[in-house]
Amino acid sequence: MQNILKRPLWLNKKINLSGLSEMKSVLRDFNLHTVCEEAACPNIGECFHQGEVTFMILGDICTRECKFCNVDSKIPQAIDCNEPRRIAEAVRKLNLKHVVITSVTRDDLEDGGADVFYQTILTVRGSNKDVKIEVLIPDFKGDEQALGKVIEAKPDIIGHNVETVSRLYAEVRPQAYYKRSLRVLKAVKEFNSEIYTKSSLMLGLGEEESEVLAVLRDLRKVECDFLSLGQYLRPSLKHFSVKEYIAPDRFEYYKIQALDLGFSHVESAPYVRSSYHAAEYLTGM
C-alpha cells in the first residue's frame, strides 16, 4: 500500500470553475489545447476568470513519460499547419495582452517542433501588434539549431523548466538531463541576450534545501532572469508520489534567496506554476 501524505491546511484552495464558459467556448471553437486543462492545473479557474491562458501547441500527446506530468504519452498526432493561425485569432478574440505558448515534447520530429513555435510566434505577433509573447519550450534534445529557430522569432520570454534537482532526474525525468536544460537557457542568452529567460521548479519531490539552492545558483550562472517555485501535487496514484508538503514560509525563504542571487522576478508559493501571473514578470523591466 502506498503511503499518501495528508494535505496540510494551506493547500485547501477553493477551485472555482464557474464563469469559465466564454474562455472554454473560444478554445473549443478554435480547436485549441491548453496546458491548463491537459495538466489539470489547480489555478485554471483563477487564470481563466482573469483572461489568462497557456496555449499548448503540437497536439496533446507527449513523447516523453515524466513521472509528474498529467499529459498523455502515446503516439503523437500529425502537425496541424493551421494551429498558429487559430491561436492568433483566439488571442485577438480574447483580447490577451500577454500570451504564453508551450508544447508537448515531440522527440519524433526532426526539429522537435521548433518551426511550429517559430510560425506561431510570428503569426500571433502579426495579428496582435502589442502583445507580449512568452514561450515555454522543451529541450529539443539539445539541438541548438532548433533552439535558434525559436530565438529567431524573438519572443519576449523564453522559458525552459529544470523542474527538479539534478539527483532526482533519473526518477522524475528519465528522458531529460539536468545539464542539458541548463545549456538550453545559457544558449538563449548567447544567441540573443535581450530575450528574458525563465525557469521553474516543483518542490516536494524529495529534494534537500541545499540542492534547491544549488539549482538557483546554477540558473543564475546561465543568466536566467525569472524563476517560479511551486508545490508538486500528484495528478493521480500512478504518478510520482509527494514526499513533502513545503510550508509557505519556506517558499518565502527560497524567494528571498533567489532575489539575493539576482533573479529579476520570483514567484514562490505552494500553488505557483510556471505560467502563473505570467504578465507580472515583465512589470518594471
C-alpha positions in Angstrom: 0.0 0.0 0.0 1.3 3.5 -0.9 2.0 5.9 1.9 0.0 9.0 0.9 0.7 12.2 2.8 -2.3 14.2 4.1 -2.5 17.6 2.5 -2.0 20.5 5.0 -4.4 23.3 5.5 -2.5 25.8 3.4 -3.3 23.6 0.3 -7.0 23.8 0.8 -7.5 26.1 -2.1 -11.1 26.6 -3.4 -11.1 26.0 -7.1 -14.0 27.9 -8.7 -14.8 26.7 -12.2 -17.9 28.8 -12.6 -18.0 31.6 -15.2 -15.4 30.0 -17.5 -17.8 29.2 -20.3 -16.6 32.1 -22.6 -12.9 31.0 -22.4 -13.7 27.4 -22.9 -16.1 28.2 -25.7 -13.4 30.1 -27.6 -10.9 27.3 -27.1 -13.3 24.8 -28.4 -14.4 27.0 -31.3 -10.8 27.2 -32.5 -10.0 23.6 -31.5 -7.1 24.6 -29.3 -5.3 22.8 -26.4 -4.2 24.4 -23.2 -1.8 23.1 -20.6 -4.2 24.5 -18.1 -6.6 21.7 -19.0 -4.3 18.9 -20.1 -2.1 19.2 -17.0 -5.1 19.6 -14.6 -3.7 22.8 -13.2 -5.2 23.8 -9.9 -5.2 27.5 -11.0 -7.4 27.0 -14.0 -10.4 28.7 -12.5 -8.5 31.8 -11.4 -6.5 32.2 -14.6 -9.4 31.6 -17.0 -11.5 34.0 -15.0 -8.7 36.7 -15.3 -8.4 36.0 -19.1 -5.0 34.2 -18.7 -4.4 31.0 -20.7 -1.4 28.9 -21.7 -1.8 27.5 -25.2 -0.3 24.1 -25.9 0.8 23.5 -29.5 1.9 20.4 -31.3 -1.0 18.3 -30.1 -1.8 17.0 -26.7 0.3 13.8 -26.8 3.8 13.8 -25.4 6.7 11.6 -26.5 8.2 11.5 -23.0 7.0 10.0 -19.8 7.9 12.3 -17.0 6.6 10.8 -13.7 5.0 14.0 -12.5 3.0 15.1 -15.6 -0.7 14.5 -16.4 -0.3 15.0 -20.2 -0.9 11.7 -22.1 2.1 9.9 -23.6 1.1 7.9 -26.6 1.7 8.0 -30.4 1.6 11.8 -31.2 -0.5 13.3 -33.9 0.5 14.9 -37.2 1.4 18.5 -37.3 -1.5 20.9 -37.7 -0.3 23.6 -40.0 -3.3 25.8 -39.2 -2.7 25.9 -35.5 -0.7 29.1 -35.4 -3.4 31.0 -37.3 -6.1 29.7 -34.9 -4.1 30.7 -31.9 -3.6 34.2 -33.3 -7.3 34.5 -33.9 -8.1 33.3 -30.3 -5.6 35.8 -28.9 -7.3 38.6 -30.7 -10.9 37.4 -29.8 -9.9 37.1 -26.1 -8.0 40.4 -26.2 -5.0 38.9 -24.5 -2.1 41.2 -23.7 0.4 38.5 -22.5 0.3 35.2 -24.3 2.1 32.0 -23.1 2.7 29.3 -25.6 4.0 25.9 -24.6 4.0 22.4 -26.1 4.3 18.8 -25.5 7.7 17.3 -26.2 7.9 16.0 -29.7 11.1 13.9 -30.0 9.6 12.2 -33.0 10.1 15.4 -35.1 13.4 16.3 -36.6 13.4 19.8 -35.1 11.4 18.9 -32.1 8.6 21.3 -33.3 10.8 24.4 -33.3 9.5 25.6 -36.6 5.9 25.4 -35.3 7.0 27.6 -32.4 8.5 30.0 -34.9 5.4 30.1 -37.0 3.1 30.5 -34.0 5.1 33.4 -32.5 5.3 35.3 -35.8 1.6 34.7 -36.6 0.4 35.8 -33.2 2.6 38.9 -33.3 1.5 39.7 -36.9 -2.2 39.7 -35.8 -1.7 41.2 -32.4 0.8 44.0 -32.6 1.3 45.0 -28.9 1.0 41.5 -27.4 3.8 40.2 -25.2 4.8 36.6 -26.1 6.2 34.1 -23.7 7.1 30.6 -24.8 7.8 27.6 -22.6 9.9 25.2 -24.7 11.2 21.6 -24.4 14.9 20.9 -24.6 14.8 19.9 -28.4 17.3 17.1 -27.3 20.0 19.8 -27.1 19.7 20.8 -30.8 20.9 24.4 -30.9 19.8 24.8 -34.5 16.2 24.1 -33.4 16.5 26.4 -30.4 18.0 29.1 -32.7 14.8 28.9 -34.8 12.7 29.8 -31.8 15.1 32.6 -30.8 14.9 34.0 -34.3 11.2 34.7 -33.8 12.2 37.0 -30.9 9.6 36.2 -28.2 9.8 38.4 -25.2 10.4 35.5 -22.8 11.8 32.0 -23.4 11.1 29.6 -20.6 12.5 26.2 -20.1 11.9 24.4 -16.8 14.5 22.4 -14.9 11.6 21.1 -12.8 13.6 19.5 -10.1 17.1 19.0 -8.7 19.8 17.1 -10.6 19.8 14.0 -8.3 16.1 13.3 -9.0 16.2 13.4 -12.8 16.6 9.7 -13.3 13.4 9.0 -11.2 11.3 12.0 -12.2 12.5 13.0 -15.7 14.2 9.8 -17.1 14.3 11.1 -20.7 15.8 14.5 -19.8 19.1 15.8 -18.5 19.7 18.5 -15.9 22.9 19.9 -17.6 21.2 19.9 -21.0 18.3 22.0 -19.6 20.9 24.5 -18.2 22.6 24.6 -21.6 19.2 25.5 -23.3 18.9 28.5 -21.0 22.5 29.5 -21.5 22.2 29.2 -25.3 19.3 31.6 -25.4 21.4 34.3 -23.8 24.3 33.5 -26.1 22.1 33.8 -29.2 20.2 36.9 -28.0 20.9 38.5 -24.7 17.9 40.8 -25.0 15.4 37.9 -24.6 14.4 37.2 -21.0 14.8 33.6 -19.8 12.7 31.8 -17.2 12.7 28.5 -15.4 10.7 26.7 -12.8 11.0 24.1 -10.1 8.5 21.9 -8.3 9.2 21.3 -4.6 8.2 18.3 -2.5 9.7 15.6 -4.7 12.3 14.6 -2.1 14.9 17.4 -2.7 17.1 18.8 0.0 17.3 22.5 0.7 21.0 22.6 -0.2 20.1 21.0 -3.6 17.4 23.6 -4.3 19.8 26.4 -3.5 22.4 24.8 -5.8 19.8 24.8 -8.6 19.2 28.5 -8.0 22.9 29.2 -8.3 23.2 27.1 -11.4 20.3 29.0 -13.0 21.9 32.4 -12.2 25.2 31.1 -13.7 23.5 30.8 -17.0 21.9 34.3 -16.5 18.3 33.1 -16.0 16.2 36.1 -15.3 12.9 34.8 -13.9 12.0 32.0 -11.6 8.9 30.3 -10.3 8.7 27.8 -7.4 5.6 25.8 -6.6 4.4 22.7 -4.7 4.3 19.4 -6.6 0.8 17.9 -6.5 0.4 14.4 -7.6 -2.1 14.2 -10.5 -3.0 10.5 -9.8 -1.8 7.4 -7.9 0.2 6.3 -11.0 2.4 9.4 -10.8 5.4 10.1 -8.6 4.4 10.4 -5.0 4.6 13.6 -3.0 7.5 13.3 -0.5 6.9 16.5 1.4 4.5 19.5 1.5 6.5 22.6 1.7 5.3 25.3 4.1 4.6 28.8 2.8 7.3 30.3 4.9 9.9 28.1 3.2 8.7 29.2 -0.2 9.2 32.8 1.0 12.7 31.8 2.2 13.6 30.4 -1.2 12.2 33.6 -2.8 14.4 35.8 -0.7 17.4 33.6 -1.5 16.6 33.7 -5.3 16.3 37.5 -5.3 19.6 37.8 -3.4 21.2 35.8 -6.1 20.0 38.3 -8.8 16.8 36.9 -10.3 14.7 39.9 -11.6 11.4 38.4 -10.6 10.4 35.4 -8.5 7.0 33.8 -7.8 7.2 31.4 -5.0 4.2 29.8 -3.2 2.5 26.4 -3.0 0.1 27.0 -5.9 2.6 28.8 -8.2 3.1 27.3 -11.6 5.4 28.4 -14.4 2.8 30.4 -16.2 1.0 31.7 -13.1 0.9 35.5 -13.0 2.9 35.4 -16.2 2.5 39.0 -17.2 3.8 40.3 -13.8 7.3 39.1 -14.6 7.8 41.9 -17.2 6.4 44.6 -14.9 9.1 47.2 -14.4 11.5 45.5 -16.9 
